[in-house]
Every structure is written in C-alpha cells, then in structure tokens.
Amino acid sequence: MISEEDKNRVRAATDLVALVQETVPLKPRGQDLWGCCPFHGEKTPSFHVIPATQVWHCFGCGEGGDCFTYIMRRENLSFPEAVRYLADRAGIELEEDAHQARRGTRRSRIIDVCEETSNFYHMQLMRGRDGRPRSYFSSRHMGSDVCRKYRLGYAPGRGALVAHLSAQGFTAQEMIDANVAVRRNGGNLADRFYERVIFPIFDERGSCVAFGGRIMGDGQPKYLNTAETAVFHKKKNLYAFNWAKEHIVAEAQAVVVEGYTDAIACHEAGIGNVVATLGTALTEYHVKTLSRFAKQIVYLFDGDAAGQKAAERAIQFIEQSTVDLRCVVLPDGMDPMEFITARGGDALRALLAGAEPLMDFVFRKLEERSDTATPGGRAAALDEACRLIYPLRASYLVDSYYMQIADLLGLDAETVRSAAQRVFRTVQGEEATARRREQMRDAARGQRTGAARGAGEPAAAYGDEADEVPYDYIPDDARGFDDAPAPAQAGDPGTGAAPAAPVVLTDLERRALACERELLTLLTSSPDAFRPFAERITEIDWIDPRHESIAWAVLATPAGTSAADAMQAVLAVCPEAPQLVSGGLVSSTSTHPTDVTIEFLVNTLELYTVQRRLRAVQARLRQDRSLDRAQRRELTIQATRFAARQRELQKAVSGIADPFASA
C-alpha cells in the first residue's frame, strides 16, 4: 500500500497546470485556466484548472479532481499506478510496504523482467560473437549509434536468456508472464525469441514492456511479437511513442506507420512525430491516445493493396473524436524506409504536408478500381461503398456520405440510401454470425485451458492491487446527490436486500447544493478572504455533509495559510475533496471584486438555509396536532424571525447581479 505521506509528497511535487499543458493548451479566464477537455470531443472549452488549489473540472463531461484523477483518466491507470507514474515524473522514491519493496507488484516485476531482457539482448547485439545481426542492421543503414539509441538487440535463443534472468533472481513464472520465455514440450522453460533481431517496445514513460523480433533470413513467421501481457496490449501500445510524444505535441500532428524500421527511419530523417502500430491496424485505442496530443493524425501507408485496405478500415474512427484523420500512400509500392532511402526526408515531409482527408482518399480509390460503365459494375461498386460507410451508419453526416456515393456512381441519393439499408442489414448479420463463432471458440479454448491448469490451481500471485478500494470511491452515506442511493438505516435486513431508494432533492436543495460548490471552490482558493464570514458560514445548514467538513477544515487553518496548505488540511478530512471543490465557475465568470462575490455566496447560502428552516417550521405548525399552545407560540415566533431574515437576505442578494448567472 502507498502511504498517505507518499501521496502527499507526490501531490505537492506535481504542478497540475504543467501536467495538463503537456497535452492541453490552456488560456486564462479570470483566476482559472480553460481549455478543451481531453476526455471527450468538444470545440468550445469547458475544461478548467484552478491553479491555487491544483484541481480541475470539466463542465461538459462532469469529470474532475486533482493530479491523480487526471493522470488516471489520461493514462488509463489505477490509482496506485497513477501515484507511481507521477512519482517517477517528479523523481520521488516511494516507501511502500516491505513485501512490495522486496518483490514489487505484478506489473512492476514484469517491467523489471522486460528491462533486464532488453539489456541482455542489446549486449548480445553490440558485443556478441555472432556478427550476423550487426550486419543485418548495417545493411538497413542502422549503425551502432542507431542501435544504441533505440536499444536494438539480438536474441540468440538456446536458453541463453532464461539462464541470464534466472541468475538475476527472476522466477520462471515472471518470465512467462512477461512472455519472454515459454514452456516447451515436457515443461522445460525456453526462450521465446530465437535467432531474431529484437526491437524493444517501450510504454509512454520509456519503460520496456514488450519485444518485436524479426527473422534475419527466410522463414516464418517473419515477425514475432510479445503476446498480450499485463503491461502490453498491441491494440493500445504504439512503437516509438515514448520518443515521439513531445514532437507530436509541438506539431499538433501524429504520423502513423506500420513497422519498427519505418518509424526509426523517419526519426533518423528528422521527422520525430512518427509512431508505428504493432502488428495490427489502427485501433480505437490508438486514435484516442494520439488525439490527446494531436489535432491531426496522418496514416502513412505502404503503397500496396494492403495499405489501401488499412485506410479503408481506418474510416471507422473518423467521427470518434475531433481529430482530423488524413492519409498518405507512398508511390511505387515503397514503404517509408525505402522512400526515405531513395528520396530523402524532405520529400516525405512534402507528402505529409499534402496529406489527403481519409474519406476523400477512400472514395477516390473506390472510383479508380470500379467499372461504373456497366450496370453490374455500378452495382458492385455501390455494395462496396455501402460496406465502407457501414461503421458510420449512425453518423449525423451519413446523408452527405450517401450524396458522395451518388455523385461517384452517377446515381440518385435515394437509391444509395435504399441500397445502404439493405447492405447494413447484411453486414450486421455477418457480424452476429462471427460473434457467435468467436464465443464458441472462446468457450472451447477456456475449457482446454482449465483442464490444462487443473482444478483449483491458483493464478500467479504478485501482490496485485485489483481489490484495493478505488481512490475516488465515495461511500453512499456521504452523498448528497439526487442520483445517489440513500444510506442504509439501522435495522435494515441483511446485506442481500434490494438497493435503497435514491435520495430525491427538492428544487431549493438543488440550488443550495450548487451554491455550496461555488462557495467551496472560492473558499479553497482564497481562504483568508472568507475569514470575516467564518461565523456566518458555520451557521449554514449544508446539503452535503462533506461540504461542511471541507469548509470547517479551511476555516480552522490559521490566517495567512496558502491555498495549497489549505487543500492539504481539506484532504485530511475529505479525500475526495478535489472532485468536490473543482466544479465552481464563479472565479472565472464573476465581474465583481472577490469580497462582493463572497458576500453574495454567503448571503445566498444563508437565504437557502433560512428558507428551508421556515418551511420546516410552517409544515410543523400545519401538521403537528400534538403541539400545545406554548410550543405553537415559540414556533410562530421562529417563523416570524425567519421570514424577517429571509426578506433582509433577499434584498441583499437582489441588489447584486448574480456573479455566476452565465454559468
């Protein structure tokens, strides 16, 4: 487990503004910084960062929090992984418990295996007796400097790696989980890669997580990649992303190629914003990852039929984000490395500058290969075109695609629309059949795996953290929202009871809850400005008890406490505070001085408190028949006082333009 002290050290060492600006341009508005949300597509900025309290919130998708929640979303990490990520970024060594310090988590141990394997393979290339791998790289214009820069290697096989890793203290199971070793016939442990040149694959942080091996002569398979592991997923990882990221951000453009050597050739030619897919076509995960850093993705295809097919498969991602998808197909069937060798990096830059919108390219290629002069040729082309746009069938632009196809084939749009519905139904049927077959294969595969492992045999244990309570877990009894379940009451039947009915807020409570969040956002940013109002704030009836805890924590700090130190006090009483204090707009939208805005918020919250108290007293006077005369007199006096105070506060509030009315 990661200690609270370590979490606080990492949080204090991380500047949220700098972290966000690695991928999101931010512009000042009032006291906050604003930009387009990296987690959902938008053109109007609704994502803001509050520098004083180091929290963020998106008013479009509703997400928010601190540096940990941000990096969890951005990198798709668990909370412990996010802490370690930011600790590595800040150069902080975490003091985890003795077991994890000694062995590490499963993820960290796999990465350790991969790092040591990479070092071993690199040493075999650079200093090994076998000169063939050095000759192979040299023939592809990759000398010793390139080999060192990209940590290229050579796998001799014959158990050399297994022996080396065993001597370093790694277990057989750790080698298998990293997929650098396998069990052969008879159960003997053997190297996975044998007489292949090796391309280490790194994650975004530069840690080795997998390998690609290429055979140096004839033989199959030509390429052999690491299988899926706990740290490597070929549909998510991209080769050279660790080197390309800063160039992608600088140029707002990412270039995707299809091979390791192609990516290296581009980088060596000075085109640094290039990444490569790993034995798979461009996937949704790749597009989402790159769209966090780039406004444009250019898919650089080999100039062959396979490259054109890859372009057609990629159109399914056109509308999954705001990123501009384009493509370039190299001439004469060349791949990027061959093109750079023959014509140079400047020629490739010129092609990239003229990259064609992906949909335009796909339709142009369809027109080139279709025989539209005959009815049969037009029918075949229409069927193929409808299959191409099938992934975009739910798009609001689908009618424009029908028009493009109609213009392409000389048909009317209604004919295309009718044909598309027929083709879509056919493709849906084919997909359903394919899914059933895959499910049957998975079931059969699972039965074989279970039989091979043996009943009751546990999976490898490495101190996984899947059962840890999530960082942003909020207990039901702390919620004050209308979509949250009500807390269980004493005497409720066992744990298997049906979920409690949701808490329903009145309109007045909703308004009060929104005002509480506005007040907390400003309170945590400017603690001293609220101290003159401390006594009044403590008299407020809060809708969300967590909000009250946060307010008390801030006001309990001594005068002169900075916003950062106030947030530390808040986190000690409410771990989910970053999500709660980041959703206010007032600091960005108010045109009033801060003290005027504060007084408005305090008056408004007191008004809501008085109104709720007045309603409660009036309801009791109307409904409680057990009240005696003295009790009724006391309640009537209370109602009169509340009504008088309500009029005072309404007058005070109405005298100021609502500072967050535009929110």
Buried (B, 14 or more C-beta within 10 A) or exposed (E): EBEEEBBEBBBBBBEBBEBBBEBBEBEEBBBBBBBBBBBBBBEEBBBBBBBBBBBBBBBBBEBBBBBBBBBBBBBEBBBBBBBBBBBBBBEBEBEBEEEBEEBBBBBBBBBBBBBBBBBBBBEBBBEBEEEEBBEBBBEBBBEEEBBEEBBBBBBBBEBBBBEBBBEEEBBBBBBBBBBBBBEEEEEEBBBBBBBBBBBBBBBBBEBBBBBBBBBBEEEEEEBBBBEEBBBBBBBBBBBBBBBBBEBBBEBBBBBBBBBBBBBBBBBBBEBBBBBBBBBBBBBEBBBBBBBBBBBBBBBBBBBBEEBBEBBBBBBBBBBBBEBBBBBBBBEEEBBBBBBBBEBEBEEBBEBBEEBBEBBEBBBEBBBEEBEBEEEEEBEBBBBBBBBBBBBBBEEEEBEEBBBBBBEBBEBEBEBBBEBBEEBBEBBEEEEEEEEEEEEEEEEEEEEEEEEEEEEEEEEEEBBEBEEEEEBBEBEEEBBBBEEBBBEBEEEEEEEEEEEBEEBEBEEBBEBBBBBBBBBBBBBBBBBBBBBEBBEBBEEBBBBBEBBBBBBBBBBEBEEEBEBBBBBBBBBEBBBBBBBBBBBBBBBBBBEBEBEBBBBBBBBBBBBBBBBBBBBBBBEBBEEEEEBEEEEEEEBEEBBEBBBEBBEEBBEBBEEBEBBBEEB
